């Protein structure tokens, strides 16, 4: 995916583009790839906190064993 993005950006940088839409699309894609790990880690943290919340609702040990 990153190779595809770099190929597209190289292709557009070799063209003489005055097209603002194409530049905006490239910028959005590059920004997405920069922030993608942060989004991934935030979603992991959210999933973990949700799991802990569900574990608090569990009362006895057998339910915890079944949950795991």
C-alpha positions, 0 to 999 in steps of 0.5 A, spaced: 500 500 500 505 504 501 509 502 495 502 504 491 502 511 494 509 513 493 508 510 486 502 515 485 505 521 488 511 520 484 507 520 478 503 526 480 510 530 481 513 528 475 506 531 471 506 538 471 499 539 475 495 545 477 489 540 479 488 542 486 484 536 487 489 531 485 494 535 490 489 535 496 488 527 495 495 526 495 496 530 501 490 526 505 493 520 503 500 522 506 497 524 512 493 518 513 499 514 512 503 518 517 497 518 522 495 511 521 499 507 527 496 512 532 489 511 530 491 503 530 494 504 537 488 508 540 483 503 537 487 498 541 487 502 547 479 503 546 478 495 545 482 493 552 479 498 556 472 495 553 475 488 555 476 490 562 470 494 563 466 487 561 471 483 566 469 487 571 461 485 570 463 478 571 462 475 578 465 468 579 472 465 576 468 460 571 465 466 567 472 469 567 475 462 564 469 462 559 471 469 557 478 468 556 
